[in-house]
């Protein structure tokens, strides 16, 4: 892995051998041509200037030599790329240009500074937006060469732009015929054989609670009061594993996708429509096959007993969140039976107790606003509003969390549910979340202390979670709240899938998995299959195989999340296009080497104010003190500072907003 350079001092003695560390990582390229190499397991990337990239492009797997470590004088470690080990198979999106018989894909991407030479594709017309993969880059040539993989359409059209985002991340937006044909062949009717060995909940009061615009309903809750005063609560999940068998065309496609993708104006499902919107959608009045976690719970929300297994249900009612919330707030709709209203309110009481207990145990409470972009039937953004979470949301959330952690505990403890991991626990797919980065946590606390907050010291993870929650509670209503929330989020590890159960820090659970949504997450389907096998006494699955599957699922989840964020950014920039010149109040949400980022009110839309546009001084980034300061005036900009900005420009292609500073507030 290491390269050594030898030499002699003037006196003839040998110089001490210098070891230059080399690593394999992923190249992340900028529009200016320089690269950051991200190395797995390391917090800090390696900076490579454009002249030292050796033809590496965004997404390529490369070998990098670190020639300068981060020191007091050097703000970041830097190096040079030794070799491109593997070209990325993810396409770049650009505009097709033709010169005679030669084609070019012209780039305006944030991650691709070079145009790509391509053969002119059949059906491709000059000016169309296309996706192209780089095949190579000959030495001495000014541009890489490749081929067009998809013709997306004319720029600016909504479908073209959404498909372009999917293409950039290598995400499909249609199913192959073989997958659709296999789905079409699945029988609609439930037979006696399908019902065999299933627990029958068809006569138990059951309902779903989902967003008003939901098209698939993959989880339902049943409610039954027992003679001893306790309550039987069933969490029923669509039994996708009954319909999708390992190795089938549908299964291979679902594994590759890994997850459904939720763009602003559409859902790209993991499964064909017949499954996610029909067979596996728990629609009211229809018999459905489910996989259930059923709990006997006391009125104080203590779980006395659990049962897991295949089942059959009929949903009695479909609530949306607003309807359910209205009932929880005291409304008594005439068209809903009194027993259903009572069940909903009783379940809410249990959920609130579970929620309170979870936060008391050390769960981290991030109460950061989530903004939603509203689009019309043509995909045009018409508004931005805050998504409010209320008791109806919490009700569903708490019972889904209960099912997820209980299933994980059942497998880890060998069915004993005693909180003690079995010595030879069977292989399982866990959803894990590591403890926060201590350096970043210390940075958060330093930032808070600088502004006069007094976060409580913490000796362990539980105390740290309470300290973070207390800090955010103290900051509520103050200008530093948003900055504290951002820094707290950045200090957290990233949740992922693994066969190694390290627990879930953010939720304060020793055991946790994803069991409740196999329609849209492949790991949940793996969990159903493993749980079904273990309930029947099956042997432990091979850990190495499932660890590989966990890594793949985590990668697919990350890619889908990036695509979703890009679709939101695109629509937010589109929403701001007719607001150039308008002024807004906001606060500083980020500070970098090249400018400050500002979130405006009330939409929380973020744009950048470059330092070069701030008149009267030359501003420098001071990472240690979380500020940008003026060399002449010594005026500082800090995270959370209120400012007023003017919208200066928009770039749909690069999904960027430029703001200019009007005044400090």
C-alpha positions, -999 to +999 in steps of 0.1 A: +000+000+000+028+024+007+054+040-016+089+048-003+113+074-016+149+072-007+178+097-009+211+109+007+220+139+028+249+161+018+272+142+041+266+110+022+244+094+049+211+080+038+180+101+043+153+086+065+129+067+043+098+087+037+066+066+036+038+081+014+005+065+023-017+053-005-054+045-003-082+033-025-113+056-025-140+072-045-134+104-065-158+133-059-152+159-086-160+196-087-170+218-116-135+234-114-118+200-120-103+194-086-112+162-067-118+150-032-111+113-027-134+098-001-119+068+017-141+043+035-136+044+073-119+079+073-137+111+082-115+134+061-113+133+023-081+138+004-079+170-018-064+166-053-059+196-075-070+194-111-035+189-126-029+157-104-061+138-111-047+115-139-080+115-158-102+105-128-138+116-130-166+118-105-176+084-091-144+066-103-126+042-079-090+055-076-057+050-058-046+082-042-012+090-025-014+114+004+016+138-001+006+164+025-011+156+058-033+181+076-011+202+099-012+236+115+000+252+082-020+229+060-058+232+065-065+199+047-046+169+036-038+167-001-024+143-026-023+130-061-042+102-079-019+074-088-043+054-110-080+051-120-089+015-109-124+014-121-146+038-141-180+046-126-209+031-145-232+060-134-240+082-164-235+120-167-264+141-181-258+168-207-270+183-239-264+164-272-244+184-297-234+173-332-206+184-355-209+165-388-209+128-380-194+134-345-215+137-313-207+155-280-225+156-247-220+191-234-218+193-196-231+219-171-229+196-141-214+205-107-194+172-108-183+170-145-161+198-160-154+179-193-176+173-224-179+137-236-172+126-271-198+101-282-212+084-314-245+101-324-272+078-309-301+066-330-331+089-325-309+115-308-314+151-320-292+181-314-303+200-283-318+169-265-309+160-230-291+127-228-274+104-204-238+092-213-213+069-197-176+075-199-158+045-214-122+059-212-099+088-217-069+085-240-037+101-228-031+134-244-067+139-255-086+169-241-118+150-235-130+116-224-150+094-247-181+073-241-216+064-254-252+076-248-272+053-226-306+071-227-323+099-246-342+118-220-361+145-240-360+182-244-345+203-216-370+221-193-398+195-197-407+181-163-404+144-172-371+151-189-357+167-158-369+141-134-357+113-156-324+131-158-320+131-120-328+093-120-303+087-148-275+106-130-278+083-101-282+051-122-318+047-110-343+030-134-377+047-141-394+017-158-396-020-153-383-045-179-410-065-197-399-098-180-406-082-146-440-068-155-449-102-171-440-121-140-460-097-118-490-100-142-489-138-138-493-137-100-529-149-091-552-123-076-573-148-056-563-159-021-567-197-018-572-221+012-536-232+006-525-195+010-544-193+042-530-225+057-510-219+089-520-183+091-535-166+121-569-152+112-575-115+122-603-109+097-629-103+124-606-081+146-611-043+143-583-031+119-575+001+102-547+020+083-534+055+088-515+070+059-509+104+041-540+116+022-522+111-012-509+076-004-516+050-031-503+019-012-511+009+024-485-016+036-492-014+074-523-017+095-531-018+132-556-041+149-572-034+183-589-057+207-596-053+245-591-084+266-612-096+296-583-089+320-581-052+310-551-056+288-551-048+251-541-069+221-524-047+194-515-061+161-490-045+137-498-061+103-475-057+074-482-067+038-467-102+032-446-094+002-425-125+008-455-146+000-456-132-036-419-125-043-398-156-042-360-155-040-343-156-074-374-146-094-373-117-119-392-095-095-369-103-066-337-097-087-351-063-098-362-054-062-328-063-048-310-042-074-332-012-068-330-017-030-357+008-022-385+029-037-374+064-047-395+094-038-390+124-061-410+156-056-436+147-082-435+109-084-427+077-068-404+052-085-415+020-068-393-010-059-420-034-069-444-034-100-477-017-095-497-049-093-479-058-061-474-024-044-508-009-053-530-040-054-520-074-040-499-060-012-519-028-005-541-032+026-571-016+012-603-015+033-628-043+028-604-066+011-589-098+024-551-095+025-521-117+035-499-102+061-469-108+084-477-097+119-462-086+152-489-089+179-485-076+214-504-079+247-500-045+263-511-032+297-530+002+299-496+016+310-481+005+277-460-023+292-456-052+267-464-085+284-463-109+255-454-109+218-463-131+189-448-131+153-461-149+123-481-150+091-517-138+092-547-127+073-566-094+078-594-073+065-590-035+071-622-019+083-613+017+076-587+038+059-577+070+078-555+098+065-535+116+091-557+147+091-589+126+097-572+106+125-558+138+141-593+154+141-606+124+161-577+126+185-585+163+190-621+155+200-641+153+168-667+125+166-675+118+129-710+104+123-698+080+096-672+062+117-683+036+143-679+045+179-657+014+185-632+025+159-631+060+174-625+045+208-598+022+195-580+051+178-580+072+210-569+042+231-540+034+208-529+070+209-528+070+247-505+039+245-483+055+218-478+087+238-466+065+268-442+046+245-429+078+231-423+094+265-405+063+277-383+062+245-371+098+250-365+091+287-343+062+277-321+085+257-336+088+222-324+119+204-352+144+195-345+163+163-374+186+159-361+203+127-388+215+103-393+194+072-403+214+041-425+200+013-426+213-022-462+214-037-464+208-075-493+210-099-504+183-123-477+193-147-450+191-120-446+229-117-438+240-081-466+262-067-457+264-030-434+253-002-448+245+032-437+229+064-447+193+070-462+191+105-459+160+126-488+154+151-501+127+174-516+107+145-481+105+130-466+096+163-492+069+168-482+050+137-445+058+143-444+043+178-462+011+169-439+006+139-409+012+161-423-013+186-427-040+159-392-033+145-373-035+178-394-065+190-386-085+159-349-077+162-349-086+199-368-119+192-340-131+168-311-117+188-322-134+221-333-166+205-370-159+212-365-152+249-372-114+247-351-109+278-327-082+264-297-106+265-281-115+232-279-152+226-243-165+225-248-179+190-275-156+177-287-164+143-277-142+114-301-113+109-304-079+092-303-051+117-308-014+113-279+001+132-268+035+142-234+041+158-225+066+185-218+102+174-183+114+163-167+127+196-148+155+178-180+168+161-199+166+194-172+186+211-174+212+183-212+214+188-207+219+225-180+246+220-203+264+196-232+263+221-210+275+249-197+304+228-233+317+226-239+313+263-256+279+264-246+255+291-249+220+278-248+193+305-216+172+306-221+136+295-203+104+306-221+080+283-243+078+252-276+081+271-264+112+290-251+127+258-285+122+241-302+140+271-276+168+269-283+173+231-321+172+237-317+197+266-295+220+245-320+221+216-348+228+241-329+257+256-322+271+221-359+269+210-370+303+199-335+317+196-316+325+164-289+298+171-315+269+171-312+261+134-274+261+136-274+239+167-298+215+150-275+214+119-244+208+139-261+181+160-273+163+128-238+165+113-223+150+145-244+119+142-232+087+125-252+075+095-277+047+101-272+016+079-279-021+076-256-047+091-256-082+105-235-069+134-260-056+160-244-025+176-278-011+185-295+021+173-281+052+192-306+077+178-336+057+189-320+044+221-327+008+212-304-021+219-322-041+191-336-027+160-344-038+124-367-027+095-397-051+094-426-027+085-422-018+049-412-046+025-432-029-003-406-001-005-374-015+012-356-047+002-340-051+037-375-055+051-382-083+027-349-100+038-361-096+074-394-113+066-378-142+050-352-147+078-379-144+105-402-168+087-374-194+085-364-190+121-400-192+134-400-226+117-368-237+133-345-230+103-307-229+106-289-196+108-283-180+074-247-174+062-235-142+078-210-133+050-237-134+024-261-113+043-235-088+053-228-083+016-265-078+010-266-052+039-238-032+023-256-032-010-289-022+005-272+007+024-255+019-008-288+018-027-306+037+001-279+064+001-282+068-037-320+071-035-317+097-008-293+117-030-317+116-059-346+126-037-326+156-024-316+166-060-353+166-071-362+188-042-333+212-049-343+213-086-379+222-077-369+248-051-347+265-077-375+264-102-398+278-075-374+308-070-369+316-107-396+343-108-384+358-075-351+372-088-347+407-073-370+400-043-357+404-007-362+379+021-352+376+058-332+346+067-304+332+088-269+319+081-272+281+078-236+273+067-202+288+064-175+276+039-143+287+024-161+304-005-192+319+010-220+318+035-253+298+030-285+314+040-320+299+047-348+323+040-381+325+058-407+311+058-397+285+031-362+275+045-349+276+009-311+278+010-288+298-013-252+310-012-238+345-007-202+344-021-177+364-001-166+382-033-201+398-036-200+413+000-190+448-004-165+468+018-143+440+030-125+407+022-140+378+042-121+347+054-134+314+067-124+308+103-133+271+109-122+271+145-146+297+156-175+289+132-174+322+115-163+343+085-145+375+094-136+406+075-099+413+074-103+451+075-134+456+096-131+424+117-169+420+113-180+384+117-207+362+102-217+333+124-240+303+121-275+313+130-270+351+124-301+368+110-296+385+077-316+400+048-308+388+013-318+395-023-323+367-048-296+373-074-297+343-097-308+307-103-292+278-121-316+249-128-289+227-144-266+230-113-296+233-089-281+264-073-294+296-059-273+328-056-282+353-030-266+387-023-265+403+011-287+433+017-280+439+054-273+422+087-303+421+111 
